[in-house]
Amino acid sequence: QVQVVESGGGLVQAGGSLRLSCAASGSTFSINRFGWYRRAPGKQRELVATISSSRITYYDPSVKGRFTISRDDANNTVYLQMNSLKPQDTAVYYCNAQTARSPLGYWGQGTQVTVSS
């Protein structure tokens, strides 16, 4: 079992920055990929970025060049640095920790990011 807890959300003006954190606990040795997802009001949850255990990253085109995903394995934490934020980035951001035994992964409760224009 893996537990993940997100933090770092908040209210920021357009053009500003935030850094989200996702702290994992439990069987963290089994995590092979972390992902950040988001759900905007009235929309389905969508993938934002992922990072594998070998630090291969993927970004949705809408955030590429503005967001950076990274992981600190020593502290079982993954980060999402978000720069040049836009109002359309407003959403609840979720962390997902994927393991070989749980390909759907483990989800946190989410953290709200609101970008004002």
N, C-alpha and C positions, 0 to 999 in steps of 0.2 A: 504494500500500500504506500501511496505517496500523497502527501498533502501539500498544497501550494496556497500561498497567501500573497495577494497583490497589494501594493501601496504606491503612493506617489501621485495619484490623480489630483485634480483640482480645477480651478477656474483660471484661465489665462487669456490674455488678449491675442488677437491674430498677429502672427509673426513671432510670438513668444516661444518658449521652450519648457518642456517638462521631462522629467526622467521617471519612468515607472520601474518598480522593482517587483520581483517575484521570488519569494523565499520558499524553497522546497524543504520538506522534512520527510522522515520515514525512510523508505527503501530508495534513497536517492542514487545509490550506485547503479540502479537498474534503468535510470532515465537515459534515453538515447537521443531524445529531441525535445526541445522546448519550442513552444509557439506562442505568439501573441495574436489574439483575435479581438475583434470589436463588434459591438452591436449598436448601431445608431437607432434613434427613435423611429419606429415604424418599418425598420428594415431587418433583414436576416443577419445573423452573425457571419462575419467575413474574416478571412485570414489576413493578417497584417504582415507578419514576419516569422521566420523560423530559424533556429540554429541547431545544428547537429552536434553530436559529441566530438566530432572532428572539426567543429567550428565552420562548417559549410553553412552559408546563410542564404535565405531567400527573402525577397521583399515583394509585396504587391506593388505593381507599377504606380499606384496612386501615392505611395509613400517613399518610393525609392529616391535616394538622394537627400531626403529630409530626416528619415528615421534610421537609427542604428541599433541593432540587436547585439547583445554581448552576453557572455556568461562567465561567472566566477565559480569554478567547480570547487574550489577550496571552501567556499562559503555557501555552496548550493543555491546560488542566486543568479537569476537572469535579469537583464536590464533592457529597457527600451528607451533610448534617448530620442526624444521627439523635438525637432527644431522646425522653425518656419511653420508653425501650426496654423491651420486654416479652420474656419468655422465648420467645414464639412468633416473635420476630424473629430468633432464632438460625438462621443459614444461612451458606452461602458466597455472598458478594456479588460479582457480576460487572459489569464495565463493558462497554458496547457502543458502538462508534462507527460510525454509519451514513453511507454516502455514496451519491450518485446511482448510481454504478457498482456499488456493492456494497450493495444494499438489505438483505441479511441482516446486514451490518455486520461489524466486526472485534471479536474478544473478547479479554479479558485472561484471566489465569490464576485470578483470583478472590482474595478475601481473606475469611478466616473471621471471623465475628462470633458471639460466644457471650454470651448474656444469662442470668445465673444468677438464680434466684428467691430 
